[in-house]
Amino acid sequence: MTLTTDPVALDAWYAVATASEVTHRPDRTRLLGQDIAIDRCRDTGAIRVRPVLHGGEYGDPLPVIERYACVFTTFGNPDTPIVEIEEAGEPDRRVVPCGWFTIRSSGPRIVENFLDMAHFPYVHTDILGSEPNTDVGPYRAEIRADVDEVWATGCHFWQPRGAATERDGSGMMMHIDYRVPSPFIVMLYRVAPSAPDRRDAIALFIQPMGEELCRAQPVEFLVDEISTHTELLHFEQVIFLQDRLILENQVPRRLPLDGQAEIPTRADTASVAYRRWLAAKGLGYGTILPHGQGERA
Amino acid sequence: MTVLPELYEFPLDDECYKVRLALSLMGVASRSRPVDMVPGREHEKPAFLRINPLGTLPVWVDGPVILREAATIVLACARGLKAGNWLPADPAAFGAVMDWLVFSVRDLHAAHQARDCALLGQEEPSPALRAQVRRAFNVMEDHMVLRHIGGHEWFADATPTIADILLFPAFALCRDYGVDHDGFPALRRWMRAMRTLPGFITMPGIPDVT
């Protein structure tokens, strides 16, 4: 595999590792078709990300930024910085990187699944939803041109166990805002059930290894004085693996951006906005662009 | 006060699911001790290695007894049951159960490896590894076709045994590593029958409809 030539994909920041797991021994992974090695320099202790060239030698180091417990890098010249997650800086926040999992799907499919509430009762039964409370009420989805992000606000859904703290199964109406700050990063904000005046933030950082093969890590920024670290991990991991099974069955694996390709319903308003946003950017990596747009390299 | 046996487990692990499923089906009480296997690698740290020097999950701690292989945990629990037929005494049926038990550990190990690779690896599982899994499933499929013709719905006896429990996770979870259920109609029928057993529990990665 070789590095993509898609300019939109190249000019973005990607999380490619968990910073605390990087050692002196180079770890091999792949980003946008290019093999990369991640290690910690023996002299300076700084984290390096370097492309692995043919023959196995390393190319020039790529830019590296450590944020949100992750190592971010890019092949291009992103015109926007890494997403700003204000909650991450609050002193009592618990920052929980939930581990990297491999998914046979495209990055945009993974983002779209994260934005979808309609599947909660069927895929995350008795956790994020349950029958008969299957209705997705109206909410607002928009492309915010000033910040170049997609937002879906005013979402609400009945959740039997919407967070690790909610053990009694009595359920609550969860109020959720979704945010797509970059084509391969998706987030949600929800009222923290154990601290109702504050919001939890959950980000999903996607590392597209190829167009149809990704790794992804959920990172949570929680207000939760109750749950153990392992409880928080396992709660999120179970949800993530339930999604993974659904995602791997979706065809085509790349996300069609043609408005006619898949029939949306009212519940898909966020997905429609995301697809429009990607089409306007001309992202061809992990997508199927509308006919005639952006001949693929 | 009764001290319950403890099960050290990771909820996404197929070997741990074998034990969870068995305990639930057989109605054996225990206390779950969740281990941060991914991403924390807690099973490789000194505190855990004092319990199981092999650094593997699941681990069963029942007083002085420590068991660290899913098949032996399930076997020991079935042996301790006062009622139920999960481990038949009849030599022929017992032999069949043991034969499938060894199969689940040896021949289905490829399924565990393929799933591990698909979930956590940098590459998809190799075609060779997937072919190895399919060969094992073909043996199971052929067996269950013959059992069905003979009027039986379970692997080793007229009623479900621990053989069915120990074989179930590898097949039920095979979509996790890109092997489809469609080519194995007899195993799909068996999988549907497993779902109807009182106490059946599922895990993420197992499709609701087969």
Interface residues (C-beta under 8 A of the other chain):
Chain A: T18 E21 R28 T29 R30 P97 C98 G99 W100 F101 T102 R104 Y122 M209 L213 R215 H229 T230 E231 L233 H234 Q237 V238 I239 L241 Q242 R244 L245 E248 N249
Chain B: F10 P11 L12 P34 V35 D36 V38 P39 G40 E42 A118 L119 L120 G121 Q122 E124 R175 D176 G178 P204 G205 I206 P207 D208
